[in-house]
Amino acid sequence: MLSLYEATHLRHHGEDILEEALIFSKAHLKSFAEKSSTHFLAKQIINALEIPLHKGMPRLEALKYISFYQEDYESRNETLLLFAKLDFNRVQLLHQQEISHLSRWDNSALDDLPDYMKIIYSTLLNIFDEIYNDLSEEERSYKFSYTKDMMKEMVKAYFAEAEWLYRNYVPPFDEYLRYALISIGSFSYTAAKFLGMEKEIAGIDAFEWLKNRPKILTAAYLIARLKNDLIGHKSEFKRAHVACGVECFMKEYGLSMKETAEKFDITFDNAWKDINEECTKPTAISMQILLRVANIGRLMEVTYKDMDGYTNPQLLQHDITKLFIDQIPI
């Protein structure tokens, strides 16, 4: 039943049987978890009901599964369990080395910027300088050209939102999304990620694909934008702010906060169907790129699960510590 439930989250648009299977399996799993709350399988079910495996962060879900599997004293395979722990710890060491390299970047002071901006700005410059020097002459010409164009689009979106704030303007929802999906950094951030990837994976075709605003990328950042709006809109009312998606939707359609949240849940569901379809249909784009985009949606599901982990990263401290600091005891 749990496997059926997990499988339903890979459904596409129009797969009504899987829609019914989701409702059916979810109801039965809830009932089992309530009756057997101390059973190791019940813990796994509760976790799946909160964030399905397909929508969770792969490394975090792997860590959770190792814990669940360890409690299955009757049927667990000791060799497999040991291998899983060793593998997780080994990859964690690699991540620690990468974090160590990041922390050693040289940050020169920029006197014309406020203190809180100096490190960020100089680090970004260093990153681009390092990547630029590592790229071949051919790659420099087109990769940086595409990335700069994406950055310019993001700046224009920022300017439009600044005008909204100045005019105290609440745009229609479609107009809001037209700019908000750019200002969140969807295309510029993704283009920047392509810079350091091998040209066999992220060559000129990948940048052209990105330029055409693919459905999977729009879906992933739609999840990011609207989940942020849902969680953060209450705190934004306490200060001057650009109208968020929640305000725009409520005003345009005359809905309550609860009704808007329900509509957004449907939007998230459809966005995941778009992601699923784009990851399974034939395409010239590398699966490595598609999975990186899908992981954006997964990150948002975790970051904004009943909290604003982006604004308050201390809320994610437990997960971050488990992923990057604490090794699994052998």
C-alpha positions as CSV (number, residue, x, y, z in Angstrom):
1,M,0.0,0.0,0.0
2,L,2.9,2.4,0.8
3,S,4.5,1.6,-2.5
4,L,1.3,2.3,-4.3
5,Y,1.0,5.6,-2.5
6,E,4.5,6.6,-3.4
7,A,4.0,5.6,-7.0
8,T,1.0,7.9,-7.4
9,H,3.2,10.9,-7.0
10,L,4.8,10.2,-10.4
11,R,1.5,10.6,-12.1
12,H,1.0,12.8,-15.2
13,H,-2.0,14.9,-16.3
14,G,-5.0,12.9,-17.1
15,E,-4.0,9.8,-15.2
16,D,-7.3,9.5,-13.3
17,I,-6.7,5.9,-12.1
18,L,-3.6,7.1,-10.2
19,E,-5.6,10.0,-8.8
20,E,-8.1,7.5,-7.3
21,A,-5.2,5.3,-6.1
22,L,-3.8,8.3,-4.3
23,I,-7.0,8.9,-2.4
24,F,-7.5,5.2,-1.7
25,S,-3.9,4.5,-0.5
26,K,-3.7,7.8,1.6
27,A,-6.8,6.9,3.5
28,H,-5.7,3.4,4.3
29,L,-2.2,4.5,5.3
30,K,-3.5,7.2,7.7
31,S,-5.7,4.5,9.4
32,F,-2.8,2.1,9.8
33,A,-0.5,4.8,11.2
34,E,-3.0,5.9,13.7
35,K,-3.5,2.3,14.9
36,S,0.1,1.3,15.0
37,S,2.0,4.5,15.8
38,T,4.9,2.8,17.4
39,H,5.6,0.3,14.6
40,F,8.6,1.1,12.5
41,L,6.5,0.9,9.3
42,A,4.1,3.4,10.9
43,K,7.0,5.9,11.3
44,Q,7.8,5.4,7.6
45,I,4.2,6.0,6.6
46,I,3.9,9.2,8.7
47,N,7.0,10.5,7.0
48,A,5.7,9.6,3.5
49,L,2.3,11.3,4.3
50,E,4.2,14.5,5.2
51,I,6.6,14.5,2.2
52,P,6.4,11.7,-0.3
53,L,9.7,10.1,-1.4
54,H,9.5,11.6,-4.9
55,K,9.1,15.2,-3.5
56,G,11.7,14.9,-0.8
57,M,15.4,15.7,-0.9
58,P,17.1,12.5,-2.0
59,R,19.9,12.5,0.5
60,L,17.6,13.4,3.4
61,E,15.2,10.7,2.4
62,A,18.0,8.2,2.2
63,L,19.0,9.1,5.7
64,K,15.5,8.6,7.0
65,Y,15.1,5.3,5.2
66,I,18.3,3.9,6.7
67,S,16.8,4.7,10.1
68,F,13.5,3.0,9.3
69,Y,15.2,0.0,7.8
70,Q,17.4,-0.4,10.9
71,E,14.3,-0.8,13.0
72,D,13.1,-3.7,10.9
73,Y,14.8,-6.3,13.1
74,E,13.0,-9.3,11.7
75,S,13.9,-8.9,8.0
76,R,16.7,-6.4,7.6
77,N,19.9,-7.5,5.8
78,E,22.9,-6.6,8.1
79,T,25.3,-6.4,5.2
80,L,23.1,-4.1,3.2
81,L,22.5,-1.9,6.2
82,L,26.2,-1.6,6.9
83,F,26.9,-0.7,3.2
84,A,24.2,2.0,3.2
85,K,25.7,3.6,6.3
86,L,29.2,3.5,5.0
87,D,28.1,4.9,1.6
88,F,26.2,7.8,3.3
89,N,29.2,8.6,5.5
90,R,31.6,8.5,2.6
91,V,29.5,10.9,0.5
92,Q,29.1,13.2,3.5
93,L,33.0,13.4,3.7
94,L,33.1,14.5,0.1
95,H,30.4,17.2,0.9
96,Q,32.5,18.4,3.8
97,Q,35.5,18.8,1.6
98,E,33.5,20.8,-0.9
99,I,32.2,23.1,1.9
100,S,35.7,23.5,3.1
101,H,36.8,24.7,-0.3
102,L,33.9,27.2,-0.5
103,S,34.8,28.7,2.9
104,R,38.3,29.5,1.7
105,W,37.3,31.9,-1.1
106,D,39.1,35.2,-0.9
107,N,36.8,38.1,-0.2
108,S,38.3,41.5,-0.9
109,A,36.6,44.5,0.8
110,L,34.5,46.7,-1.4
111,D,34.3,50.1,0.3
112,D,31.4,51.4,-1.7
113,L,29.1,48.6,-0.4
114,P,27.6,48.2,3.0
115,D,29.3,45.6,5.2
116,Y,26.6,42.9,4.7
117,M,27.0,43.1,0.9
118,K,30.8,43.0,0.7
119,I,31.4,39.3,1.2
120,I,28.4,38.3,-1.0
121,Y,29.4,40.6,-3.9
122,S,33.1,39.8,-3.9
123,T,32.4,36.1,-3.6
124,L,30.1,36.2,-6.6
125,L,32.8,38.1,-8.6
126,N,35.4,35.4,-7.6
127,I,33.1,32.6,-8.6
128,F,32.5,34.1,-12.1
129,D,36.2,34.9,-12.5
130,E,37.2,31.3,-11.6
131,I,34.6,29.8,-14.0
132,Y,35.5,32.2,-16.8
133,N,39.2,31.3,-16.5
134,D,38.4,27.6,-16.6
135,L,36.2,27.7,-19.7
136,S,37.5,27.3,-23.2
137,E,37.4,30.4,-25.4
138,E,34.5,29.0,-27.3
139,E,32.5,28.3,-24.2
140,R,33.2,31.8,-22.8
141,S,31.6,33.4,-25.8
142,Y,28.2,31.8,-25.6
143,K,27.9,30.6,-22.0
144,F,28.5,34.1,-20.5
145,S,26.5,35.8,-23.2
146,Y,23.4,33.7,-22.3
147,T,24.0,34.1,-18.6
148,K,24.3,37.9,-18.8
149,D,21.1,38.1,-20.7
150,M,19.3,36.1,-18.0
151,M,20.8,38.4,-15.4
152,K,19.5,41.4,-17.3
153,E,16.0,40.0,-17.4
154,M,16.1,39.4,-13.6
155,V,17.2,43.1,-13.0
156,K,14.3,44.3,-15.2
157,A,11.9,42.1,-13.2
158,Y,13.3,43.7,-10.0
159,F,12.7,47.1,-11.4
160,A,9.1,46.3,-12.3
161,E,8.4,45.0,-8.8
162,A,10.0,48.2,-7.4
163,E,7.6,50.2,-9.4
164,W,4.7,48.2,-7.9
165,L,5.9,48.9,-4.5
166,Y,6.3,52.7,-5.2
167,R,2.8,52.8,-6.7
168,N,1.3,50.5,-4.1
169,Y,0.1,48.4,-7.0
170,V,-1.4,44.9,-6.7
171,P,-1.2,43.4,-10.2
172,P,-3.4,40.7,-11.6
173,F,-2.1,37.2,-10.7
174,D,-0.9,36.4,-14.3
175,E,1.0,39.7,-14.4
176,Y,2.5,39.0,-11.0
177,L,3.7,35.6,-12.1
178,R,5.2,37.0,-15.4
179,Y,7.7,38.9,-13.3
180,A,7.9,36.9,-10.1
181,L,9.1,33.8,-11.9
182,I,12.0,35.8,-13.3
183,S,12.8,37.8,-10.2
184,I,13.1,34.7,-8.1
185,G,16.1,33.8,-10.2
186,S,14.8,30.8,-12.0
187,F,16.5,31.4,-15.4
188,S,19.5,33.4,-14.2
189,Y,20.3,30.9,-11.4
190,T,19.9,28.0,-13.7
191,A,22.1,29.6,-16.4
192,A,24.8,30.2,-13.7
193,K,24.7,26.5,-12.8
194,F,25.3,25.6,-16.4
195,L,28.5,27.6,-16.5
196,G,30.5,25.0,-14.7
197,M,29.0,22.0,-16.3
198,E,30.7,20.0,-19.1
199,K,29.7,21.2,-22.6
200,E,28.5,17.7,-23.4
201,I,25.9,18.1,-20.7
202,A,25.2,21.9,-20.8
203,G,26.3,23.1,-24.2
204,I,24.6,25.6,-26.5
205,D,21.5,23.4,-26.9
206,A,20.9,23.5,-23.1
207,F,21.2,27.3,-23.1
208,E,18.8,27.6,-26.0
209,W,16.4,25.2,-24.1
210,L,16.7,27.5,-21.1
211,K,16.1,30.6,-23.2
212,N,12.8,29.2,-24.4
213,R,11.6,28.9,-20.7
214,P,10.9,25.1,-20.5
215,K,7.8,23.8,-18.7
216,I,9.8,21.9,-16.1
217,L,11.8,25.0,-15.0
218,T,8.6,27.1,-14.8
219,A,6.9,24.4,-12.8
220,A,9.8,24.0,-10.3
221,Y,10.0,27.7,-9.7
222,L,6.3,28.2,-9.6
223,I,6.4,25.8,-6.6
224,A,9.2,27.9,-5.1
225,R,7.5,31.2,-5.7
226,L,4.1,30.4,-4.4
227,K,5.2,28.3,-1.4
228,N,7.3,31.2,-0.3
229,D,4.4,33.5,-0.8
230,L,2.0,31.3,1.2
231,I,4.4,30.9,4.2
232,G,5.8,34.5,4.2
233,H,2.9,36.7,3.4
234,K,1.9,37.2,7.1
235,S,5.3,38.6,8.1
236,E,5.4,40.8,5.0
237,F,2.3,42.6,6.1
238,K,4.4,44.0,9.0
239,R,6.6,46.0,6.6
240,A,6.5,47.7,3.2
241,H,6.6,45.0,0.6
242,V,5.9,44.1,-3.0
243,A,2.5,42.5,-3.4
244,C,2.9,38.7,-3.2
245,G,1.1,36.0,-5.1
246,V,-1.3,35.4,-2.2
247,E,-2.5,39.1,-2.2
248,C,-2.8,39.2,-6.0
249,F,-4.8,36.0,-6.1
250,M,-7.1,36.9,-3.2
251,K,-7.8,40.4,-4.7
252,E,-8.4,39.2,-8.2
253,Y,-10.7,36.3,-7.4
254,G,-12.3,37.5,-4.1
255,L,-11.2,34.5,-2.2
256,S,-10.3,34.0,1.5
257,M,-6.8,33.0,2.6
258,K,-7.9,29.4,3.2
259,E,-9.5,29.2,-0.3
260,T,-6.4,30.7,-1.9
261,A,-4.2,28.1,-0.1
262,E,-6.4,25.3,-1.5
263,K,-6.1,26.7,-5.0
264,F,-2.4,26.9,-4.7
265,D,-2.3,23.2,-3.5
266,I,-3.9,22.3,-6.8
267,T,-1.3,24.5,-8.6
268,F,1.5,22.6,-6.8
269,D,0.0,19.3,-7.8
270,N,-0.2,20.3,-11.4
271,A,3.3,21.7,-11.4
272,W,4.6,18.3,-10.2
273,K,2.8,16.6,-13.0
274,D,4.5,18.9,-15.4
275,I,7.9,18.0,-13.8
276,N,7.1,14.3,-14.1
277,E,6.1,14.5,-17.7
278,E,9.2,16.5,-18.7
279,C,11.5,14.0,-16.9
280,T,9.9,11.0,-18.7
281,K,9.3,12.2,-22.3
282,P,12.1,11.8,-24.9
283,T,14.3,14.9,-25.0
284,A,17.8,15.9,-26.2
285,I,18.4,17.6,-22.8
286,S,20.5,15.6,-20.4
287,M,18.7,13.9,-17.5
288,Q,21.4,15.4,-15.2
289,I,20.0,18.8,-16.1
290,L,16.3,17.7,-15.7
291,L,17.0,16.1,-12.3
292,R,18.8,19.3,-11.1
293,V,15.6,21.3,-12.0
294,A,13.4,18.7,-10.3
295,N,15.5,19.0,-7.2
296,I,14.6,22.7,-7.0
297,G,11.0,21.6,-6.4
298,R,12.1,19.1,-3.8
299,L,14.1,21.6,-2.0
300,M,11.1,23.9,-1.8
301,E,8.9,21.2,-0.5
302,V,11.3,20.7,2.4
303,T,12.2,24.3,3.0
304,Y,8.6,25.5,3.2
305,K,7.0,22.5,4.9
306,D,4.9,24.3,7.5
307,M,7.7,26.8,8.0
308,D,9.8,29.5,6.3
309,G,13.2,27.7,6.3
310,Y,14.5,30.3,3.8
311,T,14.0,33.3,6.0
312,N,14.7,31.4,9.2
313,P,17.4,28.8,8.3
314,Q,17.8,27.8,11.9
315,L,14.5,25.9,11.4
316,L,16.5,23.6,9.1
317,Q,19.4,23.2,11.4
318,H,18.6,19.7,12.4
319,D,18.4,18.5,8.8
320,I,21.5,20.4,7.8
321,T,23.5,18.9,10.7
322,K,22.4,15.4,9.9
323,L,23.3,15.8,6.2
324,F,26.7,17.5,6.6
325,I,28.1,17.1,10.1
326,D,26.8,14.1,12.0
327,Q,27.9,10.7,10.7
328,I,25.7,7.6,11.0
329,P,27.0,5.4,13.8
330,I,28.3,2.1,12.4
